[in-house]
Amino acid sequence: MQSVGIKGLGYYVPENIVTNFDLEKVVDTSDEWIRTRTGIEERRFAAEDEATSDLGYKAAIKAIENAKIDIQEIGLIIVATATADYLTQPTACLIQKKLGLSKIPCFDVGAACTGFIYALTVANSMIKTKLFKNILVIGAETLSRIADMKDRNTCVLFGDGAAAAVVGNVEEGYGILSVSIGAEGEDDMVLKIPAGGSKFPNNERTIENRENFLKMNGQEVFKFAVKVLPKVTLEALNQAEMKVDDLSMIFPHQANLRIIEAASKRIDFPLEKFYVNLNKYGNTSAASIGIALGEALEKGLIKKGDNIALTGFGGGLTYGSIVMKWAY
Ligand SMILES: CC(C)(COP(=O)(O)OP(=O)(O)OC[C@H]1O[C@@H](n2cnc3c(N)ncnc32)[C@H](O)[C@@H]1OP(=O)(O)O)[C@@H](O)C(=O)NCCC(=O)NCCS
């Protein structure tokens, strides 16, 4: 069976930098609290006229350029997002229009912060089964739009951004070596926007109670993340018949430095080999792993043949890990 992997990657973050000091002026928090509890120093917020599809489009253009393919060679667009432009229309369709592509199928994947991993998994299978040759996978978010700027428990954690990958056939033996994905379904308000969906459509009461914004039980999510990040990474490694020492780097979902530190201890893999940029961008949900990959590529930290793991976790609760041998 032919190997499938990432052929080109691009990312985009909005220009507007919001520091912890800026947030001190908005909610009862401090730079010191945010830095020591999370590792976050600043994040980007989209401009008023920028929506998730705009961020995703900019990342997509860069990914296509880097993949050195003709845009017409893309057969499918998959967008992983928790902050679609519209509730009913797939954001992938909006990006298709911006890219000037017509007729190709487009859909969104809803797996919260694990969305990029789930979308890559779907793309991998669809190329392996020869349904498509090149699939554009995008993780894009404008979490600033769903963060409650009156709730210090959540608003300090999130940021906006996008990443895109062109997925297709790569040199034999390179690309995606193994995938492990899973979920622990919950309906206890661990991590969700309570209202605005079919269960509780928005009304005066939900708006008054700010239930149209993201609510989170931080400690529950923390416990879950500390458990699944090491576990699912080891599962993917096991499937690839590899040990953690075979990896040159791990790209974890960028939620909290303490979660990454705990994972580093649990699997005995040095913290320096976990790529971390959450200090600059906060948690960008489905975009975070792709942005981290894009930055590492720019810095020359990934070379052809390097074994890396991408590991995500988040709302759902979902989790997943992909081990790959970098193909270019
Ligand atoms: C949110 C998180 C940083 C909170 O850290 P924590 O050490 O668990 O802190 P706690 O929730 O115990 O809160 C400690 C205190 O800080 C306060 N606090 C919460 N947010 C604060 C903020 N931004 N600034 C100042 N104080 C804050 C709390 O009100 C609480 O005060 P209290 O003791 O008087 O009640 C942490 O739980 C976390 O990162 N969880 C995972 C979140 C996540 O990654 N979500 C996305 C997953 S994809």
The ligand as an SDF file (V2000), in Angstrom:
LIG
                    3D

 48 50  0  0  0  0  0  0  0  0999 V2000
   -7.8060   26.2390   33.9270 C   0  0  0  0  0  0  0  0  0  0  0  0
   -6.5670   25.8880   34.7390 C   0  0  0  0  0  0  0  0  0  0  0  0
   -5.3810   26.6800   34.2100 C   0  0  0  0  0  0  0  0  0  0  0  0
   -6.8190   26.2900   36.1760 C   0  0  0  0  0  0  0  0  0  0  0  0
   -5.6860   25.9670   36.9440 O   0  0  0  0  0  0  0  0  0  0  0  0
   -5.8530   25.3170   38.3810 P   0  0  0  0  0  0  0  0  0  0  0  0
   -4.5010   25.2210   38.9610 O   0  0  0  0  0  0  0  0  0  0  0  0
   -6.6260   24.0440   38.1810 O   0  0  0  0  0  0  0  0  0  0  0  0
   -6.6810   26.4100   39.1150 O   0  0  0  0  0  0  0  0  0  0  0  0
   -8.0750   26.2300   39.8830 P   0  0  0  0  0  0  0  0  0  0  0  0
   -9.1550   25.9290   38.9150 O   0  0  0  0  0  0  0  0  0  0  0  0
   -7.8260   25.2720   40.9890 O   0  0  0  0  0  0  0  0  0  0  0  0
   -8.2780   27.6590   40.4460 O   0  0  0  0  0  0  0  0  0  0  0  0
   -7.4530   28.1640   41.4450 C   0  0  0  0  0  0  0  0  0  0  0  0
   -7.9060   29.5530   41.7940 C   0  0  0  0  0  0  0  0  0  0  0  0
   -7.5430   30.4400   40.7450 O   0  0  0  0  0  0  0  0  0  0  0  0
   -8.6540   31.2170   40.3620 C   0  0  0  0  0  0  0  0  0  0  0  0
   -8.5480   31.5630   38.9660 N   0  0  0  0  0  0  0  0  0  0  0  0
   -9.0570   30.9030   37.8960 C   0  0  0  0  0  0  0  0  0  0  0  0
   -8.7340   31.5620   36.7680 N   0  0  0  0  0  0  0  0  0  0  0  0
   -8.0240   32.6290   37.1340 C   0  0  0  0  0  0  0  0  0  0  0  0
   -7.4170   33.6780   36.4150 C   0  0  0  0  0  0  0  0  0  0  0  0
   -7.4660   33.7480   35.0740 N   0  0  0  0  0  0  0  0  0  0  0  0
   -6.7300   34.6100   37.1010 N   0  0  0  0  0  0  0  0  0  0  0  0
   -6.6530   34.5570   38.4320 C   0  0  0  0  0  0  0  0  0  0  0  0
   -7.2220   33.5960   39.1800 N   0  0  0  0  0  0  0  0  0  0  0  0
   -7.8880   32.6450   38.5340 C   0  0  0  0  0  0  0  0  0  0  0  0
   -9.8400   30.3520   40.6670 C   0  0  0  0  0  0  0  0  0  0  0  0
  -10.9910   31.1590   40.8260 O   0  0  0  0  0  0  0  0  0  0  0  0
   -9.4260   29.6960   41.9420 C   0  0  0  0  0  0  0  0  0  0  0  0
   -9.6350   30.5990   43.0080 O   0  0  0  0  0  0  0  0  0  0  0  0
  -10.1710   30.0620   44.4250 P   0  0  0  0  0  0  0  0  0  0  0  0
   -9.1180   29.1090   44.9170 O   0  0  0  0  0  0  0  0  0  0  0  0
  -10.2800   31.3170   45.2170 O   0  0  0  0  0  0  0  0  0  0  0  0
  -11.4670   29.3930   44.1280 O   0  0  0  0  0  0  0  0  0  0  0  0
   -6.2550   24.3760   34.6550 C   0  0  0  0  0  0  0  0  0  0  0  0
   -7.2200   23.6570   35.3440 O   0  0  0  0  0  0  0  0  0  0  0  0
   -6.2070   23.8790   33.2540 C   0  0  0  0  0  0  0  0  0  0  0  0
   -5.3440   24.2660   32.4840 O   0  0  0  0  0  0  0  0  0  0  0  0
   -7.1200   22.9680   32.8960 N   0  0  0  0  0  0  0  0  0  0  0  0
   -7.1670   22.4630   31.5380 C   0  0  0  0  0  0  0  0  0  0  0  0
   -7.8400   23.4750   30.6740 C   0  0  0  0  0  0  0  0  0  0  0  0
   -7.6720   23.2070   29.2400 C   0  0  0  0  0  0  0  0  0  0  0  0
   -6.5880   22.9170   28.7980 O   0  0  0  0  0  0  0  0  0  0  0  0
   -8.7540   23.3290   28.4810 N   0  0  0  0  0  0  0  0  0  0  0  0
   -8.7480   23.1270   27.0840 C   0  0  0  0  0  0  0  0  0  0  0  0
   -8.4800   21.7250   26.7630 C   0  0  0  0  0  0  0  0  0  0  0  0
   -8.4580   21.4230   25.0990 S   0  0  0  0  0  0  0  0  0  0  0  0
  1  2  1  0
  2  3  1  0
  2  4  1  0
  2 36  1  0
  4  5  1  0
  5  6  1  0
  6  7  2  0
  6  8  1  0
  6  9  1  0
  9 10  1  0
 10 11  2  0
 10 12  1  0
 10 13  1  0
 13 14  1  0
 14 15  1  0
 15 16  1  0
 15 30  1  0
 16 17  1  0
 17 18  1  0
 17 28  1  0
 18 19  1  0
 18 27  1  0
 19 20  2  0
 20 21  1  0
 21 22  1  0
 21 27  2  0
 22 23  1  0
 22 24  2  0
 24 25  1  0
 25 26  2  0
 26 27  1  0
 28 29  1  0
 28 30  1  0
 30 31  1  0
 31 32  1  0
 32 33  2  0
 32 34  1  0
 32 35  1  0
 36 37  1  0
 36 38  1  0
 38 39  2  0
 38 40  1  0
 40 41  1  0
 41 42  1  0
 42 43  1  0
 43 44  2  0
 43 45  1  0
 45 46  1  0
 46 47  1  0
 47 48  1  0
M  END
$$$$
